[in-house]
Amino acid sequence: MITDDCINCGVCEPECPNGAIAMGEAIYEIDPHGCTECVGHFTESQCVAICPVECILVDPRRRESTAVLMARYRALTRRAA
């Protein structure tokens, strides 16, 4: 999730390999159905690594196992192929 500390710099959006980040009404938002926390693509979340204000966190209401994230990655990349 992206917190209200977001400064709308936009550096996170192009870093997301799944296209799960987009501008919302006030700040950037992450579509949880498209986010794999970069599992399957990278060893760390690219949006977290690039964010200059460290406002991207794992949503405490939506903690998902690596297995769940990998299954989503597989489903997303199969659909895109």
C-alpha positions as CSV (number, residue, x, y, z in Angstrom):
1,M,0.0,0.0,0.0
2,I,1.1,3.6,-0.5
3,T,0.6,5.8,2.5
4,D,-0.5,9.5,2.6
5,D,3.2,10.4,2.8
6,C,3.3,9.9,-1.0
7,I,4.6,13.0,-2.8
8,N,3.3,12.0,-6.2
9,C,6.8,11.9,-7.7
10,G,5.7,9.0,-10.0
11,V,9.0,7.0,-9.8
12,C,7.2,3.9,-8.6
13,E,4.7,3.5,-11.4
14,P,7.1,2.6,-14.2
15,E,9.1,0.3,-11.9
16,C,6.2,-2.1,-11.3
17,P,6.6,-5.1,-13.6
18,N,2.9,-5.9,-13.3
19,G,1.5,-2.5,-14.0
20,A,-0.2,-2.5,-10.6
21,I,0.6,1.1,-9.7
22,A,-1.4,4.0,-11.0
23,M,-2.4,7.5,-10.0
24,G,-5.4,7.5,-7.7
25,E,-7.6,10.5,-6.8
26,A,-5.0,12.1,-4.5
27,I,-1.9,9.8,-4.5
28,Y,-0.6,6.8,-6.3
29,E,-2.3,3.5,-5.5
30,I,-1.5,-0.2,-5.8
31,D,-4.0,-2.6,-7.2
32,P,-3.6,-5.5,-4.8
33,H,-4.9,-8.0,-7.5
34,G,-2.0,-7.1,-9.7
35,C,0.7,-6.8,-7.1
36,T,3.1,-9.7,-6.4
37,E,5.5,-7.6,-4.3
38,C,7.8,-8.4,-7.3
39,V,7.8,-12.1,-6.5
40,G,8.7,-13.9,-9.7
41,H,10.4,-10.8,-11.2
42,F,12.9,-9.5,-8.6
43,T,14.2,-10.4,-5.2
44,E,12.8,-7.1,-3.7
45,S,9.9,-4.9,-4.4
46,Q,11.0,-2.4,-7.0
47,C,8.6,0.3,-5.9
48,V,9.8,0.1,-2.3
49,A,13.5,0.2,-3.4
50,I,12.9,3.3,-5.6
51,C,10.5,5.3,-3.4
52,P,12.4,8.5,-2.1
53,V,10.0,9.0,0.9
54,E,9.6,5.3,1.9
55,C,5.8,5.5,1.8
56,I,5.2,2.0,0.3
57,L,4.5,-0.7,2.8
58,V,3.0,-4.1,3.0
59,D,-0.7,-3.6,3.9
60,P,-1.1,-5.1,7.3
61,R,-4.7,-6.2,6.4
62,R,-3.4,-8.0,3.3
63,R,-0.3,-10.0,4.3
64,E,0.2,-12.7,1.7
65,S,2.6,-15.7,1.6
66,T,5.3,-16.1,-1.0
67,A,3.3,-19.0,-2.4
68,V,0.2,-16.8,-2.9
69,L,2.3,-14.1,-4.5
70,M,4.0,-16.6,-6.8
71,A,0.6,-18.1,-7.8
72,R,-0.6,-14.5,-8.7
73,Y,2.6,-13.9,-10.7
74,R,2.0,-17.1,-12.6
75,A,-1.6,-16.2,-13.3
76,L,-0.6,-12.6,-14.4
77,T,2.2,-13.7,-16.7
78,R,0.2,-16.5,-18.2
79,R,-2.6,-14.0,-19.0
80,A,-0.1,-11.6,-20.5
81,A,1.6,-14.2,-22.7
